[in-house]
Amino acid sequence: MSKRIISFSPPDVGEHEINNIIEVLKSGWITTGPQTKLFERLIANYCNTEKAVCLNSATACLELILRLFGIGVGDEVITTAYTYTASASVIAHVGAKIILVDTLPGSYEIDYDSVSRVITSKTKAIIAVDIAGRLCDYERLNNIIANAKHLFHTSHKFQEIIGSKIVLIADAAHSFGGVRDNLISGQLADFTSFSFHAVKNLTTGEGGALTWKALPISSEIIYKQFMLMSLHGQSKDALSKSQLGAWEYDIQDTYYKCNMTDIMAAIGISQIERFPELLKRRKNIIESYNAGFRSTPIHPLEHFIKGNSSGAHLYLTRVEGVNEYMRNEIIVKLSDRGIACNVHYKPLPMHTAYKNLGFDIKDFPNAYSQYAQEITLPLHTLLTDADIEYIITEYRRITSV
């Protein structure tokens, strides 16, 4: 009998997505065009924001947000040590200094008191990470920023527009569809970056989007600035230039190239139409897992707290009483049973790039403790109820030994 194989996070795409792609291919327009613009409107509508911008990755979204505010050499940006590299690498991309802080004890969430302590007059932004889909405490972060306003100085026009304060950015790569304090992800931070990578709870294959709060400036002005920055500083996009007699354009600055294509957007349009059912299924799977692991050494991240609900992207667990070596052995045993697992995340100071920047995991004991016991189980909408029961049974059997 062949061994059962349960993939970790395959994309849930079907005939709806395929048909949308075919229509785009037949349309004669496959790069940034009407489908991308429609997808932006659908995202903005879902997130209750005035506008959204679609780019080729969440990393590009984060970087362009930093660049919008002129953040660069001599500036500092704070983020968590417990995240994927994209949350921090973009800080290096713009030439600013990466300031990493530990997590709260026994938590994957950024340590808010540590954030407050490391703010200086050089701090220009905070990038908070909504790990697994659970949103950070943005109200608390806003209070921290307000209390540090006396340290903040800038002459950059966009920073002055938002009130001459530290910019609060949500790395919401995991939290599309999440809700906190009756606000949906995309509304809580000054600017929010989403990922639509192949493994995410909503996918375009690759891709991302960004949104922002209402500001004392037209959202259209901000939108146009992102359009310039994402397409070489060109005053017209390709679709506008293609109109008869409308070839002429200007290059207004030496910017970047990170636009989304209509092929990608076609997938996203189908996904966002299906998203309510996809999110509901993910939440049902989480509830099944939670019920199956009660009264065991397996401790899941809580996705639903006091009326708040996550984007249900990842199912993180910690195994009580194990060390890093024992955790790895459990993952091997699960693999032997056909269950693909992962670890989210290896803290940044454990990676060569961040060691070379002077970071040491010994300075982040809470992050290391979380990592050493963490195992991420499959959480996707192609899982069957039988798959879920099998995973629960095997995980319980392995960890009870």
N, C-alpha and C positions, 0 to 999 in steps of 0.2 A: 504493500500500500504506500502511495507517495506521501511524503511529509507535508503537513499543512503549512502553508506560507501566508503570513499576514504582513502586508507591507506597512511601512511606517506612516507615509503620508502621500499617497498617490492623488493626483488631481481628479476631481469629480467633474468631468466634462463629457457631454453627450451630443445628441443630434441637434439640439438647439444651438449650441456653440458652433458646431460644425457647419450648420446651415448659414449662420451669420457670417462665418468666415468666407464661405463660398460666395455669398452675396457681395461681400467687399471685393473679393478677387475679380468677380465679374463686372464690378462697377467701373473698373479702370482707375480707381483711386485707392492706393493701399498705404500711403504714408499718412502723416498727420492731416486730418481732414474732418468731414462731417461726423464720422462715427466717434472720433476722439472728443469732439466738442459736445456731442450728445452724452457721452459717458461722463464728461465733466459735469454736465447739468444734473445727471442722475445722482452722482456722488454728492454734489452740493445739496440737492433736495433731500437725500437720505440723511445727511449730517446736519441739516438745518442751518447751513451757512449760505452766504450770498453767492460765493464762487468757489470753485475748486480748480486745481491745475493738475493735469495728468502728465507724468514724465516717464522715462524708461526704467526707473528704479526708485525705491524709497531712499536709497543712498543719495541719489541726485537731488531728491526733494530736500533732504536734510541739509545738504551742502548749499543749495541755492538759497535756502532760508538764511543761513549764516552769511552768505554773500550779499543778500538783500540789505542786511544791516551793516555791511562794511566791516565785518569782524575778521581780524587777521593778525598780523605780526604785532606782538606787544599785548594782545588781549588774552583772556583766559575764558574757557568754557568748562563748566562742571557737568559730569555725567557719572553714571554708576560703573563700578568694576564688574558687576554681574550682568553682562550683556554680550551681544555679538559685536564684532569689531566695528561694524558700520556706524554704531552710535558714537564712537570715538574717533575713528579714522577720518571722518569728515572735518573734525576740528583741526587735525594735522594738515588736511588738504588745503585749508584756507590760511595756514601759517600760524594759527593760534596755539596756545599751550593747553594741553589736555590736563584737566584736574579730575582725578578719579576719587570717588568716595565709596566707603563700604556699604553693605546692606544693613538693614535693621537686624538685630539678633533674632535668629530663627525665622528669617524672612528672605524672600527674593527681592523685596522692595527697597529702594534707595533709602538710606538713613538721612532723614530730614534734618536732624540736629547737626549731623556732619556737614550737610550742605550749608547750613547757616554759618558754621565755623570757618569754612574755607573761602567764603566770599571776600573779595578784596576790591579795591578801586579798579582793578584790571578785569574783573568779571563782567562779561558782556552777555552771556547766555547760560541757561541751564537746560540740558537735554534730559528729560525724565523718560524712563522706559517702562511701558505697559507690558510687563513680561507675561507671557502665556495668554494674554488678552485681558488681564485684570488691570483696571485703570489706577494710576497713582492718585495720591491725595493732592490734587491741583489747588484746592483752596488753601491748604497748608503751605504749598510752595509759593503761591501768590502772596501770602502773609509774610513769608520769609523775604521775598523780593521787596515788598513794601517797607519792611523794617530796615532794609539795607540801602534804601534809595539815596540816603545822604552820601553814600560812597560813590555813587554813579556819576560819571562825567562823559559827555560825548558831544561831538559837533556833527554827527551823521544825521542826515535829514530824516531817514526812516526811523531811527531810534528816537529822535525828537518827536516824531509824529505819534509814537505809542506812549509818550509820556516820559521820555528820558529815564528809562529803567531797564533792568536786566530783562532780556527776552526769554520768556518761558516757552520751550519747545517740547512737544510730545513726540517721542519716538513711538508711534502707535502702529508699528509694523505688525503687531499681533492683535490689536484691539478694535479693528473695524467692527462696528455693530455693538460694541460695549457701551454700558450706561453707568454713570455715577452721578449722584445728587441730581437726578432727573435731567441730566444733560448727556447727550450722546457723544461718543468719541469723535473728535473733530471740532467740538465746541469749547472744550475746557481750557486748553492752553492758548497762548497767543497765536501760535502756529502749530499745526499737526501734520506729521508725515505718515502715510500709510504704505504698506507693501502689498503688492499683488503677485509676488513670486509664486512659482508653481506649487509650493507646499502650503500656501496661506489659505485662510478660510474663505477668501474670495480671490480668484486668480485671473491674470491676463497672460500667464506664462512667465513673463518678466513684467516689470512695470510698477508704478507707484503713483500716489496722488498726494497733494497737500491742500489743506484748508486753513482758514484763519478766522479769528473773531472779528466782529464788526469794529472798525477803527475810525478815528476822526479824519479819514481820507477815503475817497471813493474806492470801493473794491475793484473797480475797473482799472484804476491807475496801478494798483498792486498787481492785478492780473496781467496787464500789458508789460509790466516790468519783468515778471516771470517769463512771459513769452519771449521777450528780448534775450534774457539770460539763457534760455533753453535752446535758442536757435541762432547762435553766432552773432547776436546783436542786430539781426536783420529786421528791418521795419515792417516787412510783409512776410507772412508764411507762404509756403509753396502753393497752397490752394488759392490764396489771393493773387499771387503772381501769375497763376495760370489763366486768369480771366483775360479775355481778348483786350489787347492794348494796355494791360496793366503790369507790364514786365518790370518797370522801373522800381527800384527800392534803394534804401540807404542802410549802411552798416553803422549803427549808432554807438557801438562799443565793441571791444574785442572779447566777446563772451564765449559761451560753451555750446555743446551739442548734446542734448539729452531728452529730445522730444519723444512722445509715445506715437506709435503708428496706429492707423485705423484697423489693421489686422489684430493687434493686441486689444484695442478698444472693443472690437466685435465680440471677443470672448468675454470681456468684462461686462458688456451690456447684457448678455445672456445670464452671466453669473449674478449680477445685481438684481435681475428680475426673479431669479430663483433663490436669492439670498435669505429671505425669511424662512423658507423651508429648510435650507441648508443649516442655518443657525439653530433652528429648533431641533433638528436631528443631533447636532453636536451637543446641545444642552442635555438632551435625553441620554446620550451616551455617557456624559459626565455624571449624571444622576445615577445611572446603572453602575458605573465604576465605584462611585462613592458608597453606594449601598453594599457593594460586594467587598469593600475593604474596611468596613466598620469592625472595630475590635480586633484589628490585626496590627502588625508592626509597620504597615504601609500607611503613610500619612500624605494624602493628596493636598495640593494647593487648593484653597477654597475659592471657587469661582463666583459664588453667589452670597453676598454679605449685606445684610440690612437694606434690602431692596435694590442694591447695586448688582449689576450683571455684567460679566466679562464678554469679550468677543469669542470666547471658547475656542481659542486657536490650538493650545497645547495642553496636555494632561500631565503636569509635573507631579512626581511623587518623591517622598523621602522614605528611606528604609531605616527604621530605628535601630541603633546599635551597631551599624556597619561602618567600616572605613572605606577609603577610596578603592583599595585592592578588592575587598569583599564585594563592593558595589559592581565593579567590573566583572567579577565572577558571576554575579546574578545576571548581568546582561548577556554573558556568554551562554548561560543555561537557558535563558529565554530564547536566545537565537537558536539553540539546539532544538527547541520545541517549535521553531518556525515563526517566532514572534520578533519582529524587528523593533528595536527600541533606540533611544538616543539619550543624550545628556544635554540639558539646557541650563546653564552654559558652563563651559570652562572659563573661569574668570579671566579677564583681560591680562592681569599681571602674570599669569602663568604662560602666556604666549611670548615667543621670541621677540616679536616687534615691540611689545610693551616692556619687556625686560630691558631691551636696548634703549628704551626711553627713560629707564631708571626706576620703573615700578617693581615692587617686591610683594609677592603674595602674603608674606608675613605681616604686612601692614593692613591686610584685609581679611582678618580671621573669620568674620561672619560669612563673607562670600565663600571662603574656602570650605567652611563647615557645611553650607548649603550644597555646594558642588559635590563634595565627597560622598554624600548619601543620596544624590538625585538620580532618578531614572524617569525618562519621559516615555509614556506608553503611546501606542497608536491612537490617534483621535482624528477620524475623518469620516465622511458620509458614505463611503463604500463599505464600511464595516457592517457586518450582519449581527443580529442579536446573538447568533451562535458563536461568532468570532469574539464578541465581548465576553460572553460567559466562559469561553475557553481561556482567554487572557486572564480573567479574574482567577479562575481555578488554578492555572499554572503558576501565576505570580504568587498566589497565596501558598501553594505547595512548596515552592522554592524558598520563600522567605520564612517559612515556619520551621525549616530544618535547623 
